Amino acid sequence: MKHDKVASVMTTEVVSATYGTPFKEVARLLAEHGVSGLPVVDEDRRVIGVVSETDLLARQADETLQDEPSARSRIAGLTRDGRRRAAKARARTAGQLMSAPPVTVPADVTIAEAARTMARHRVERLPVLDADARLAGIVTRRDLLAVFLRPDEEIRRRVVDDVLVGALSMPPRGIGVSVTEGVVTLFGEVERRSERQISLSMTQQIDGVVAVVDRLTHRLDDSRIRPDEPAVHGIADNWPSRG
């Protein structure tokens, strides 16, 4: 089944900085282009870090703290986080300010995989790399959420083409499909329980589907067929189990 790749939703005209880009120039780039963060690249356009508004604000806050030494701030400076904050408070360039190593994704990963990476690392943007590991674009949370704006009719067409016809070899009207606000309802009767499970599982994986409502029935419960019993052959025979 086809899944949209992150390359289809990323921004290709990326605002970036280099290691030596001055602090004020980073601030100007963020404000001028209306972005909250940008990748830092080397001379070969390879991403070496990411700098965000949070980094700039943290730098200013910690700089103020350093101007008012106290026992608490001196103790904080002994910890790893404290040393990192202290270094950022003295930062004058993007390279000194950036968060590294960067969290990135290849351009050919799916939107779902990119979303999982973003959630796992708790970041708001991901630099996207081409086949040579160079900066090709950037994708944000908003870009990934845009997949849920896919029209209902387009989602329905994907269910029919990719699931019913493509995977299960059913006629286009083999079972009923309705889509409302991204919620897909499947109704009708299929031959086997395994085909019903495949229909539901594959439909849920289609980009833009919010939920799947199961109103399917089946004639044969092939989940109870023992290995020594004859089985009805079809697509479900080679479908990978989820055990």
HELIX and SHEET records of a PDB file:
HELIX    1   1 VAL A    6  SER A    8  5                                   3    
HELIX    2   2 PHE A   23  HIS A   33  1                                  11    
HELIX    3   3 GLU A   53  GLN A   66  1                                  14    
HELIX    4   4 ALA A   71  ALA A   76  1                                   6    
HELIX    5   5 ARG A   80  ALA A   89  1                                  10    
HELIX    6   6 ALA A   94  LEU A   97  1                                   4    
HELIX    7   7 ILE A  111  HIS A  121  1                                  11    
HELIX    8   8 ARG A  141  LEU A  145  1                                   5    
HELIX    9   9 ALA A  146  LEU A  149  5                                   4    
HELIX   10  10 ASP A  152  ARG A  158  1                                   7    
HELIX   11  11 VAL A  159  ALA A  167  3                                   9    
HELIX   12  12 ARG A  193  GLN A  204  1                                  12    
HELIX   13  13 ASP A  222  ARG A  224  5                                   3    
HELIX   14  14 ILE A  235  ASN A  238  5                                   4    
SHEET    1   A 3 ALA A  17  THR A  18  0                                        
SHEET    2   A 3 GLY A  37  VAL A  41  1                                        
SHEET    3   A 3 VAL A  47  SER A  52 -1                                        
SHEET    1   B 3 VAL A 105  PRO A 106  0                                        
SHEET    2   B 3 ARG A 125  LEU A 129  1                                        
SHEET    3   B 3 LEU A 135  THR A 140 -1                                        
SHEET    1   C 3 GLY A 176  THR A 180  0                                        
SHEET    2   C 3 VAL A 183  ARG A 192 -1                                        
SHEET    3   C 3 ALA A 211  LEU A 220  1                                        
END                                                                             
